Amino acid sequence: MRLILLLTLSATQLLTSCGSSTSTDNTLQPGPWRVALQAQGQEIPFIMEAEEQNGKTVLYLINADERILVDEFHQEGDSLRIRLHIFDADLIAKVDDDKMAGRFTRNDLAYRYSVPFVAEHGNANRFKANPDPASYTYTGKWEVVFTEPDGKQYNAIGIFEQKDNHVTGTFLTETGDYRYLEGQVEGNGLKVSTFDGNHAYLFTATPTDNDNLSGHFYSGPSHHETWVAKRNENAELANANELTFLKPGHESLEFTFPDLEGKQVSLSDEKYKGKVVLVQLLGSWCPNCMDETQFLAPYYAKNKDRGLEIIGLGFERAKGYEQAVPRLNKMKDRFNIEYDLLYAGTSDKEAAAQALPALNHVLSFPTTIYIDRQGKVRKIHTGFSGPGTGKYYEEWVTDFNKTMDELLAEEI
């Protein structure tokens, strides 16, 4: 996939709604645009491409091989507001011929901020157009330790693939992955970035010797972490199936939450009896949840007649049910989710654990709970390794299909 903004307004409508070309003209020239968010004294860059397709203006926001559809935008005064996919975030810009300037704004309660950006038409270079030749190779697998501002540390695995100056890759952690990263090696220095519509990340690194790195991680307007890494093709993280589990004395889950129409839904309802049930802890704000949902939605559509149900428990960055439901509905519509989505509370992990007291904790969104036809919890998977992780995603798909085939084959 490549991360997309697909703007489904026709070229004629766009020209009409976006103002006159005699002053600020919010029409977009076809071709590449280099966009650079400005934060922490750094540029967090990504590439967009605009083109005409079947009489419509289409805009692609590019990070490696990812694409995400964005189809909601409108004119506000002399600016164009682009709603970013399922996220509660916007790009607000004035377009003037081959330049664009504005702000990226996140609106959710947990981490609300706004940072400026500029964009230049005709520039398809994420970083430098003519970097110095690469003198260091980052290709391979790295054992990584990130250090947060308060000194807390967490483990990760870095995987990179480099061809000349160009590099792609990601970091996997025990709670998810940093998805599609793309960038450049100049000399011995590494820079990779991503912008998924809700998160703006920049990672930098330099080698301390042949097999060790030291680097920085910039997120949004203020968050900064340091990281170190060493080459290790055998690096592993904790088993994602062992991090979250039922407390002693529990074999099953109990919960009742409202669905998107306000009806109270319980796991003990007749609909779920004798079925294999997956309970997906998610949030519409969560890109890893988005990746998992892109897999689960078509899987459910194909396999629901085998005796399968999925319940998505939405833990939202919202003030309450009324604010959360439109966001979950947007997610439902975008991914064609046919299974039940319920509002379970806020995105706070401690609050989520209180909502599901049989669990030892909620460590990550997403967390996926496998329940057999007898109503017993058989497996709990913390986090998600999405398609940006390559073979790790493929391994998850293989394991998921094996587990589901076994559970669905069991008799009541």
N, C-alpha and C positions, 0 to 999 in steps of 0.2 A: 504494500500500500504506500501511497504518498499522501501527506497531510494536505487536504484540499479545502479551499473555500470555493464553493460553486455558487455563483450569484446568478439566479435564474430570471433576472429581469432582461427583457429584450433590449437590443441595442437602441431601438427607437425610443422605448420607454426610458432608458437610462439617460439618453441625451435630453429628453424632455424634463425629467424630474431633477436632474443634477445641476441645473442652472446654466447661465450663459457663459460662453467662452470668452466674453469681453472682460471678465474679471476672474474670479475663482471658478474654474470649470471642473466639476467633480466626475467627469467622464474619465475613463482609464484607457490610456493608449495600449494597444495590443503588444504583447511581448513580455520580457522579464522585467521585474521590479525587484531591486534589492532593498529590503526593509531592515532597519537597524533600530531596535529598542535601546533607549539610553537609561542605564541603571548602574549605580555604584561606580561611576566613572568608567564603565565598560560599555561596549556595544554588544548586544545580543542579537545577531543577525539571522535572517532567513530570506528565502527567495519566493516571490510570487510571480505567476505568469498570467497575463490576461489575453484572451483570444475570443474571436467570434465563432460560435457554433450554432448552426441552424437558426440564425437570426437572434441569438441570445449572447449576451456578454458573459463569459465564463472566467472566473478567477481561481487560479490554483495557488495555494500556499504550500510550499514544498519543504519537506524534511526527509532526506533520503528517499525511501520508497513508500512513504505513507500518504494517504489521501483521506480527508474528512470533508463531508458535504456541509456547506453553510449556505442557507437559502433564505435568510431573513435580513434585510437591510432597508434603510429608508433615508430620505433627505431630512436634515434638521437645520433650518436656516441655511448657512453657506457651507455646511459640512455634511459628510456622508457617514452615517452610523451603520456599521456592519456587526450584526449579532453573531457571535462566534459559536456556531454549531449548537450543541446541547448545553453549553456552559453559560453561566451568568456573567458574561464578559463581552466587551465591545472593542472594536477599532473605530475611532472617530477621527476623520481626516478631511482636510481640504486638498483637493487635487488641482494642480496648476501646471498644465501641459506635461512636462516630463519630471515633475517633482510632486511629492506628497509629504504632508506633515500633519501630525496630530498626536493622539494619545491612545495608548492601550489601557483600558480600564477594567479592573475586576471589581464586581459588585457584591460578591458573596460576603456573608457576615464574618466568616472565619479569617479572611485575609484580604481585606478590601484595600486596593491601592490603584494609583494611576501613574503611568510613566510615559514620557514623550517618545515619539519615534519620528524618523524621517525615512523617506524612500526615494530611490532614484530609478527612473525608467531606463531600460537598455543595459542594465548591469546584472549579470547572472552569476557574479562571484560572491559567494557567501562571505569569504574573507578577502584575501588579496588576489588581484588579477594575475600578477606575476611574482609569486613567492620565490624566495631563494630555494634552491634544490634541497630536498629532504636529506638530512645526514643521519637520521635515526629511524628505525623501523618499530612501529607500535603494534604491528600485527601480532595477534596471539591472545592468550588468556592471562589475566592478571589477578593476583590476590590483593584486595584493596581494603583499606581502613579509612573511613571518613571520620573527622572530628568536628563536632558541632560547636557553636559559639560558647556553650556552657561547659565544654570539655567532654561531654558524653561522646562515645564512639560507637560506630556500627560497622559491621563487615559487609563487604560487597565483592562481586566478581566483575571485572572489566573485560569485555571482549571487543576487539578492534580488528578491522580489516583495512589495510592501507595499500593504495596503488599510487606510486609516485608521491605527489603531495596530498592527494585526496584520501580522506579517511572516514569510515562509518563505524558504528558500533553502539554499545550501550553499557550500562551498569545494572547488574542484578543484585537485589538485596533480599533479605528474608521477608520483606513485606511487599515486594513488587519490583518493577524495573523502571528505569528512566527512559524507556521507549527509544524512539528513533533519534540518534545523535548523528550529526554530519559536520564535517569540517576539514581542517587542513593541518598538515605538518610543514612548518617552515624552519629550515635548519634542523635543530633538534627539538623545537617547541611544538606542542600540540594545542590546538583550539578546536573544540566541537561545541555545537549549540543545537537547541531545538526550541520550537514554539508550537504547542499543541492547541492553542486557542484559550488555554487556561493557565498554563505554566510557561515561564520563560527561563531557560537554563543556559548557562555557559560554563564549560569545564576547560581548564587550562592545565598544562603539565610540562615539565622538563625532566630529563633524566638526571639522576644523581650518580649513576654508573650504568654499566651495560644492562643490568637487570632490575633496576629500581627507579621509581618515579616519585616526584613530589609535585603536588598541584593544588589548585583552588577550584571551588565550586561556588558560582554566583547564581542566586535564585531571586528573581523579582527585584524590588527596589532596595532591599536591605539584607537579605539572608546570605551569609557567607560561611562556607566550611572549607577546611583544608583536607587534603587526602594524600596518602602515600600508597604505593603499590609495588609489588615485586612479581616478576614473571613466575608463573606456576601453572603449568598445564593440568595439574591435579587439584587445583583449588576447588573447594566445595563449601556450600552453605549448609546450615542446619536443615534437616528434613522438613519440608513444608507440611507434611502430613502428621507431624508430631508436635507442632508448636501450640496448637489449640486443641483442647480436649474437654470431655465432660468431667465434671467434678465427681468424686466418689459418691456412689449411691444413685447415679443417674444413668439411664439407658436411652432416654428419648428427650425431645424438646417439647415445651408447651409455650404457646404464645397466641395472642389475639391482637390484631391491629386492623385499622380501617384500610379498605382498598381505595382506589382513586375516585370512586363514586360515594364513599362514606360508609359503605357496608362493612360491618365487623367480620373479619375472616379469622378462623382459627385453624391451626394445624390438625385439630381433631375433627374438623368438618367431614361430612360424609364423602365429599368430593375426593378426599385424599386417602381414604381408607383402602387398603389393599394395593396402593400404588407405590412405586418408587418415587420419592420426593427429593428434589434438590432444593435447598434453602440457600439463596444467594444474598449475602450481605453486601450492599452496594450503595453508591451515591451518584447522583447525576453529575457531580462536580469532579468525579474521580476518573482520570484517563485509563488506569488499569482496569477499572470496572467497565468502562466503555469497551476495552479490548475483549474482556471476557464475555460481555453481552453480545458482541458481534459474533462470537462463536456459539453461545448458548441459544440465542433466538432462532437461528435456522436449525440447530440440532433439535430443539423442542418441536418445531413445526414438522420435522421429518419423523420424529420418534414418539410423539405423544400418543399414538394409537397402540403403542406397545405397553401401556400402563405406566406412563411417566407424567409427573407433574413437576413444575418448577414454581417456586414462590420467591420473588424478589423482595427483600426487605430494604426499603429506602431509608437511609440515614442521611438527612439533608442539612445543608448549610442554609437554614431558613428559620424564620421566627416561629413557625408552626405549620399546621396542616394546610391552611389556606394558601400559604406562600409556597409550600413544598409541592403540592399537587401539580401545578402547571409545569414545573421543572421535570417531574417524573413523567408527566404526559408527553412532554417534548421528547424525552428519551425513548418512551414507548413508541411514539410515532416514527422517530428517526430510524430505529432498528427493527421495526415491525415485530415488536414483542407481543406474542400471543399468550404468554403465561401471566399469572397474577402478579401485580405489583402492589405492595402495601406501603403505607407510611409508618415507619417504626420509630421515628424520633430524630434527634439531632446527630450530627456527624462526630460528636465527641465519643471516643472509644470507651471511656468509662461509662457513659450513659448507655451506649450500645450493650456493654456487658451487663448492666443492670436490667436492660430490657430482655436479655436472654440469660437468666441467672444460673442455668445449668452449665454454662461454659466457664472454664477457668479464667478466661479473659477474651476480649476482642483485640487482637494485635494489629489487624490490617483490614482495610477495605481494598479489594474484595476478600471475603472469606466464604468458602463454599462447603456446605454440610450435606453429606450423602445419607439418606434415610431409606432403609429397606422396606419391603412390603409389610413387615410386621410392626413398623413404626419405630424401629431401633436405629440409632445413629451408628453408622458403620465406618465413617471416615470424615475427617474435617481437613480441608486444604486451606492453608493460610496464604494470602497473596495470590499473585498471578504472574506468570512469565509469558508476556505477550509475543506477538509475531515479530517484534523488533529484536527478540533474543535468538532468533534462528533455531538452532537445534534444540535449545531448551524448550521452546514453544512446541516443536514437533514431538519431543519426548512427553510433554504434558498431554498433548492430544492423544498420543498412543495410550498412555496410562488412563486417561479419562475414558476412552472408548472401551478399554478392557474392563475397567471397574463397572461401567454402566451396563455392558453386555452381561456381566456376571450377575448383577443385581436384578436386571430385567428378566433374566432367565429363571430366577428363583420363583418357586410357587408360594402362594399365600399359606 
